[in-house]
Amino acid sequence: MFGGLEMVELGRGLAYGGAGIAFGLAGCGSAWGIAIASHQAGGVLREKPDLFGRMLIFIGLPGTQGFYGFIMAFLLMAQTGLIRGEQINVAPGTGLALFFVGLGFGLAQLVSAIKQGEASAAAIALVARRPEAMGRAILFPAFVETYAVVALLAAILLLNFLTKPAILEYVTQLAK
């Protein structure tokens, strides 16, 4: 059967796996969403190269999820001691919960980035025909972004709730 050290290592391993999945899925989604928007923008720019600046905004929007994934992975690693090179105890149950926080967060970022790429492509098509509609068109991908931000906030709250005992234990040890 597993000993105490193996269980702690399992907990940390699951937490770090959640960090990797959070970043990996978010990064994949951003790349996919940017590709969708880029394909649409490429077609528009063949005919209207003067719209490059406007197209660039729409192309870049799905990239935010990759940044959110990096933030989440960093926070998961920081809260469990990896960034500081410390060995904070992470119980297997907490590690599993953190793994699923990373997975759920990563899936939300993956889907929102792809859908934001599609919304950006629709906005690009609108601006190609009516450049004066830029202000309204940017709302399409902005609404999708809202859910990427909500997923980030929910994951941060869950992370803080799940690791609070570990952080308190760490601070208590420092105070001694």
C-alpha contacts under 8 A as a table, 3 or more apart, distances in Angstrom:
res1	aa1	res2	aa2	distance
2	F	6	E	5.90
2	F	7	M	6.42
3	G	6	E	5.44
3	G	7	M	6.37
4	G	7	M	5.22
4	G	8	V	6.35
5	L	8	V	5.13
5	L	9	E	6.16
6	E	9	E	5.00
6	E	10	L	6.04
7	M	10	L	4.94
7	M	11	G	6.22
7	M	91	A	6.75
7	M	92	P	5.99
8	V	11	G	5.08
8	V	12	R	6.29
8	V	89	N	5.73
8	V	90	V	5.47
8	V	91	A	5.57
8	V	92	P	6.53
9	E	12	R	5.13
9	E	13	G	5.90
9	E	90	V	7.60
10	L	13	G	4.99
10	L	14	L	6.13
10	L	91	A	7.84
10	L	92	P	5.87
10	L	95	G	7.34
11	G	14	L	5.29
11	G	15	A	6.29
11	G	89	N	7.86
11	G	90	V	4.91
11	G	91	A	5.00
11	G	92	P	3.89
11	G	93	G	6.93
11	G	94	T	6.56
11	G	95	G	4.05
11	G	96	L	6.73
12	R	15	A	5.01
12	R	16	Y	6.12
12	R	80	T	7.12
12	R	89	N	7.51
12	R	90	V	5.44
12	R	91	A	7.67
12	R	92	P	7.63
12	R	95	G	5.84
13	G	16	Y	5.14
13	G	17	G	6.01
13	G	95	G	7.23
14	L	17	G	4.91
14	L	18	G	6.21
14	L	92	P	7.66
14	L	95	G	4.91
14	L	96	L	5.66
14	L	98	L	7.15
14	L	99	F	5.40
15	A	18	G	5.06
15	A	19	A	6.43
15	A	76	L	7.06
15	A	77	M	7.82
15	A	80	T	7.63
15	A	94	T	7.87
15	A	95	G	4.63
15	A	96	L	6.75
15	A	97	A	7.89
15	A	98	L	5.11
15	A	99	F	5.07
16	Y	19	A	4.90
16	Y	20	G	6.27
16	Y	76	L	7.21
16	Y	77	M	6.56
16	Y	99	F	7.42
17	G	20	G	5.06
17	G	21	I	6.17
17	G	99	F	6.13
18	G	21	I	5.11
18	G	22	A	5.99
18	G	73	A	7.80
18	G	76	L	7.92
18	G	98	L	6.09
18	G	99	F	3.78
18	G	100	F	6.51
18	G	101	V	6.89
18	G	102	G	4.26
18	G	103	L	6.00
19	A	22	A	5.11
19	A	23	F	6.32
19	A	72	M	6.95
19	A	73	A	4.25
19	A	74	F	7.46
19	A	76	L	5.85
19	A	77	M	6.89
19	A	99	F	7.28
19	A	102	G	5.68
20	G	23	F	5.33
20	G	24	G	5.85
20	G	73	A	6.54
20	G	102	G	7.80
21	I	24	G	4.95
21	I	25	L	5.83
21	I	102	G	6.08
21	I	103	L	5.87
21	I	106	G	6.26
22	A	25	L	5.70
22	A	26	A	6.16
22	A	69	G	5.50
22	A	70	F	7.84
22	A	72	M	6.81
22	A	73	A	6.19
22	A	102	G	4.61
22	A	103	L	5.82
22	A	104	G	7.91
22	A	105	F	6.05
22	A	106	G	4.11
22	A	107	L	7.76
23	F	26	A	5.23
23	F	27	G	5.91
23	F	66	G	6.89
23	F	68	Y	7.99
23	F	69	G	4.22
23	F	70	F	5.39
23	F	72	M	7.24
23	F	73	A	5.83
23	F	106	G	6.70
24	G	27	G	5.20
24	G	28	C	6.12
24	G	69	G	7.47
24	G	106	G	7.36
25	L	28	C	5.11
25	L	29	G	6.08
25	L	69	G	7.75
25	L	106	G	4.92
25	L	107	L	6.34
25	L	109	Q	6.97
25	L	110	L	5.42
26	A	29	G	5.12
26	A	30	S	6.21
26	A	65	Q	5.51
26	A	66	G	4.81
26	A	67	F	7.94
26	A	68	Y	7.37
26	A	69	G	5.13
26	A	106	G	5.31
26	A	107	L	7.36
26	A	109	Q	4.91
26	A	110	L	4.97
26	A	113	A	7.57
27	G	30	S	5.13
27	G	31	A	6.24
27	G	63	G	7.97
27	G	65	Q	6.93
27	G	66	G	4.27
27	G	67	F	7.79
27	G	69	G	6.80
27	G	110	L	7.56
28	C	31	A	5.20
28	C	32	W	6.16
28	C	66	G	7.64
28	C	110	L	6.63
29	G	32	W	5.08
29	G	33	G	5.99
29	G	62	P	7.92
29	G	65	Q	7.32
29	G	66	G	7.37
29	G	109	Q	6.61
29	G	110	L	4.01
29	G	111	V	6.57
29	G	112	S	7.55
29	G	113	A	4.99
29	G	114	I	5.59
30	S	33	G	5.07
30	S	34	I	5.96
30	S	62	P	5.25
30	S	63	G	4.64
30	S	64	T	7.08
30	S	65	Q	5.84
30	S	66	G	5.50
30	S	110	L	7.06
30	S	113	A	5.15
30	S	114	I	6.89
31	A	34	I	5.24
31	A	35	A	6.15
31	A	62	P	7.84
31	A	63	G	6.97
32	W	35	A	5.11
32	W	36	I	6.35
32	W	113	A	7.38
32	W	114	I	5.91
32	W	117	G	7.52
33	G	36	I	5.13
33	G	37	A	6.37
33	G	62	P	5.31
33	G	63	G	7.41
33	G	113	A	5.21
33	G	114	I	4.23
33	G	115	K	6.94
33	G	116	Q	6.34
33	G	117	G	3.90
33	G	118	E	6.98
34	I	37	A	5.19
34	I	38	S	5.88
34	I	59	I	5.49
34	I	60	G	6.49
34	I	61	L	7.62
34	I	62	P	5.62
34	I	63	G	6.49
34	I	117	G	5.81
35	A	38	S	4.94
35	A	39	H	6.14
35	A	59	I	7.96
35	A	117	G	7.49
36	I	39	H	5.44
36	I	40	Q	6.69
36	I	114	I	7.71
36	I	117	G	5.37
36	I	118	E	6.30
36	I	121	A	6.75
37	A	40	Q	5.28
37	A	41	A	6.13
37	A	58	F	6.82
37	A	59	I	5.13
37	A	117	G	5.10
37	A	118	E	6.61
37	A	120	S	5.72
37	A	121	A	4.74
37	A	124	I	7.73
38	S	41	A	4.95
38	S	42	G	5.88
38	S	59	I	5.72
38	S	121	A	7.92
39	H	42	G	5.16
39	H	43	G	6.59
40	Q	43	G	5.42
40	Q	44	V	6.56
40	Q	121	A	5.53
40	Q	124	I	6.85
40	Q	125	A	7.33
41	A	44	V	5.04
41	A	45	L	5.98
41	A	55	M	5.94
41	A	59	I	7.52
41	A	121	A	7.31
41	A	124	I	6.40
42	G	45	L	5.18
42	G	46	R	6.42
43	G	46	R	5.53
43	G	47	E	7.27
44	V	47	E	5.60
44	V	48	K	5.94
44	V	49	P	7.61
44	V	124	I	7.81
44	V	125	A	7.60
44	V	128	A	6.28
45	L	48	K	4.73
45	L	49	P	4.46
45	L	50	D	7.55
45	L	51	L	6.76
45	L	52	F	6.62
46	R	49	P	6.25
48	K	51	L	5.93
48	K	128	A	7.64
49	P	52	F	5.70
50	D	53	G	7.68
51	L	54	R	5.44
51	L	55	M	6.17
51	L	128	A	7.71
52	F	55	M	5.07
52	F	56	L	6.05
53	G	56	L	5.15
53	G	57	I	6.76
54	R	57	I	5.54
54	R	58	F	6.98
54	R	134	M	7.69
55	M	58	F	5.29
55	M	59	I	6.17
55	M	124	I	6.44
56	L	59	I	4.99
56	L	60	G	6.15
57	I	60	G	5.34
57	I	61	L	6.39
58	F	61	L	5.44
58	F	62	P	7.89
58	F	120	S	5.27
58	F	121	A	7.59
58	F	123	A	7.53
58	F	124	I	6.93
58	F	138	I	7.48
58	F	141	P	7.86
59	I	62	P	6.93
59	I	117	G	7.49
59	I	120	S	6.96
60	G	63	G	5.43
60	G	64	T	7.63
61	L	64	T	6.04
61	L	116	Q	7.39
61	L	117	G	7.65
61	L	120	S	7.62
61	L	141	P	7.34
62	P	65	Q	6.39
62	P	113	A	4.92
62	P	114	I	7.23
62	P	116	Q	5.56
62	P	117	G	5.60
63	G	66	G	5.61
63	G	67	F	7.08
63	G	113	A	7.21
64	T	67	F	5.16
64	T	68	Y	6.34
64	T	113	A	7.93
65	Q	68	Y	4.89
65	Q	69	G	6.12
65	Q	109	Q	5.56
65	Q	110	L	7.59
65	Q	112	S	7.75
65	Q	113	A	6.07
65	Q	148	A	6.65
66	G	69	G	5.00
66	G	70	F	6.34
66	G	109	Q	7.79
67	F	70	F	5.03
67	F	71	I	6.26
68	Y	71	I	5.03
68	Y	72	M	6.16
68	Y	109	Q	7.97
68	Y	149	V	7.99
68	Y	152	L	6.69
69	G	72	M	5.11
69	G	73	A	6.09
69	G	106	G	6.95
69	G	109	Q	7.46
70	F	73	A	5.16
70	F	74	F	6.06
71	I	74	F	5.15
71	I	75	L	6.17
72	M	75	L	5.10
72	M	76	L	6.13
72	M	102	G	7.78
72	M	152	L	7.26
72	M	155	A	7.59
72	M	156	I	7.33
73	A	76	L	5.14
73	A	77	M	6.20
73	A	102	G	7.85
74	F	77	M	5.17
74	F	78	A	6.00
74	F	83	I	7.84
75	L	78	A	4.93
75	L	79	Q	5.94
75	L	156	I	7.94
76	L	79	Q	5.33
76	L	80	T	6.32
76	L	98	L	7.85
76	L	159	L	7.07
77	M	80	T	5.33
77	M	81	G	6.20
77	M	82	L	5.09
77	M	83	I	5.82
78	A	81	G	5.25
78	A	82	L	5.89
78	A	83	I	5.00
78	A	84	R	6.94
79	Q	82	L	7.87
79	Q	159	L	7.91
79	Q	160	N	7.99
79	Q	163	T	6.56
79	Q	167	I	7.12
80	T	87	Q	7.86
80	T	88	I	5.88
80	T	89	N	7.80
80	T	90	V	7.09
80	T	163	T	7.44
80	T	166	A	7.65
81	G	84	R	5.42
81	G	85	G	5.96
81	G	86	E	4.84
81	G	87	Q	6.00
81	G	88	I	5.51
82	L	85	G	4.91
82	L	86	E	6.10
82	L	87	Q	7.45
83	I	86	E	7.73
88	I	166	A	6.72
88	I	170	Y	7.21
89	N	166	A	6.76
90	V	94	T	6.24
90	V	95	G	6.04
90	V	166	A	7.16
91	A	94	T	5.22
91	A	95	G	6.07
92	P	95	G	4.90
92	P	96	L	6.01
93	G	96	L	5.10
93	G	97	A	6.17
94	T	97	A	4.97
94	T	98	L	6.08
94	T	162	L	6.56
94	T	163	T	7.76
95	G	98	L	5.05
95	G	99	F	6.07
96	L	99	F	4.94
96	L	100	F	6.34
97	A	100	F	5.19
97	A	101	V	6.18
97	A	162	L	7.78
98	L	101	V	4.86
98	L	102	G	6.18
98	L	159	L	6.92
98	L	162	L	7.50
99	F	102	G	5.18
99	F	103	L	6.18
100	F	103	L	4.77
100	F	104	G	5.87
101	V	104	G	5.27
101	V	105	F	5.94
101	V	155	A	6.19
101	V	158	L	7.25
101	V	159	L	7.53
102	G	105	F	5.12
102	G	106	G	5.84
102	G	155	A	7.57
103	L	106	G	5.03
103	L	107	L	6.11
104	G	107	L	5.22
104	G	108	A	6.23
105	F	108	A	5.16
105	F	109	Q	6.25
105	F	151	A	5.97
105	F	152	L	6.86
105	F	155	A	6.33
106	G	109	Q	5.10
106	G	110	L	6.02
107	L	110	L	4.96
107	L	111	V	6.16
108	A	111	V	5.44
108	A	112	S	5.98
108	A	147	Y	7.92
108	A	148	A	6.68
108	A	151	A	6.52
109	Q	112	S	5.11
109	Q	113	A	5.87
109	Q	148	A	5.72
109	Q	151	A	7.52
110	L	113	A	5.39
110	L	114	I	6.39
111	V	114	I	5.25
111	V	115	K	6.07
112	S	115	K	5.05
112	S	116	Q	5.75
112	S	144	V	6.27
112	S	145	E	7.05
112	S	147	Y	7.08
112	S	148	A	6.09
113	A	116	Q	4.92
113	A	117	G	6.13
113	A	148	A	7.90
114	I	117	G	5.07
114	I	118	E	6.46
115	K	118	E	4.97
115	K	119	A	6.13
115	K	144	V	7.11
116	Q	119	A	4.88
116	Q	120	S	5.90
116	Q	141	P	5.09
116	Q	142	A	7.94
116	Q	144	V	5.66
116	Q	145	E	6.96
117	G	120	S	4.96
117	G	121	A	6.12
117	G	141	P	7.47
118	E	121	A	4.98
118	E	122	A	6.35
119	A	122	A	5.08
119	A	123	A	6.23
119	A	140	F	5.54
119	A	141	P	4.98
119	A	144	V	7.79
120	S	123	A	4.91
120	S	124	I	6.03
120	S	138	I	7.66
120	S	140	F	6.82
120	S	141	P	5.37
121	A	124	I	4.97
121	A	125	A	6.26
122	A	125	A	5.12
122	A	126	L	6.36
122	A	140	F	7.82
123	A	126	L	5.04
123	A	127	V	6.19
123	A	134	M	7.92
123	A	137	A	4.84
123	A	138	I	6.53
123	A	140	F	6.51
123	A	141	P	7.67
124	I	127	V	5.14
124	I	128	A	6.01
124	I	137	A	7.72
125	A	128	A	5.11
125	A	129	R	6.63
126	L	129	R	5.43
126	L	130	R	5.92
126	L	131	P	7.56
126	L	133	A	7.16
126	L	137	A	6.81
127	V	130	R	4.78
127	V	131	P	4.40
127	V	132	E	7.12
127	V	133	A	5.93
127	V	134	M	5.79
127	V	137	A	6.99
128	A	131	P	6.02
130	R	133	A	5.60
130	R	134	M	7.87
131	P	134	M	5.87
132	E	135	G	7.58
133	A	136	R	5.44
133	A	137	A	5.94
134	M	137	A	4.99
134	M	138	I	6.17
135	G	138	I	5.64
135	G	139	L	7.29
136	R	139	L	5.59
136	R	140	F	7.76
137	A	140	F	5.77
138	I	141	P	6.04
138	I	142	A	6.24
139	L	142	A	4.79
139	L	143	F	6.05
140	F	143	F	5.76
140	F	144	V	7.13
141	P	144	V	5.22
141	P	145	E	6.32
142	A	145	E	4.94
142	A	146	T	6.55
143	F	146	T	5.32
143	F	147	Y	7.54
144	V	147	Y	5.79
144	V	148	A	7.07
145	E	148	A	5.09
145	E	149	V	6.38
146	T	149	V	5.26
146	T	150	V	6.23
147	Y	150	V	4.84
147	Y	151	A	6.04
148	A	151	A	5.18
148	A	152	L	6.33
149	V	152	L	5.01
149	V	153	L	6.21
150	V	153	L	5.11
150	V	154	A	6.09
151	A	154	A	5.10
151	A	155	A	6.07
152	L	155	A	5.16
152	L	156	I	6.18
153	L	156	I	5.10
153	L	157	L	6.21
154	A	157	L	5.14
154	A	158	L	6.17
155	A	158	L	5.06
155	A	159	L	5.95
156	I	159	L	5.01
156	I	160	N	6.12
157	L	160	N	5.20
157	L	161	F	6.13
158	L	161	F	5.04
158	L	162	L	5.99
159	L	162	L	5.21
159	L	163	T	6.03
160	N	163	T	5.36
160	N	164	K	5.71
161	F	164	K	5.50
162	L	165	P	7.43
163	T	166	A	5.19
163	T	167	I	6.20
164	K	167	I	5.14
164	K	168	L	6.05
165	P	168	L	5.05
165	P	169	E	6.03
166	A	169	E	5.07
166	A	170	Y	6.22
167	I	170	Y	4.99
167	I	171	V	6.18
168	L	171	V	5.10
168	L	172	T	5.98
169	E	172	T	5.07
169	E	173	Q	6.22
170	Y	173	Q	5.19
170	Y	174	L	6.34
171	V	174	L	5.04
171	V	175	A	6.27
172	T	175	A	5.15
172	T	176	K	6.62
173	Q	176	K	5.39
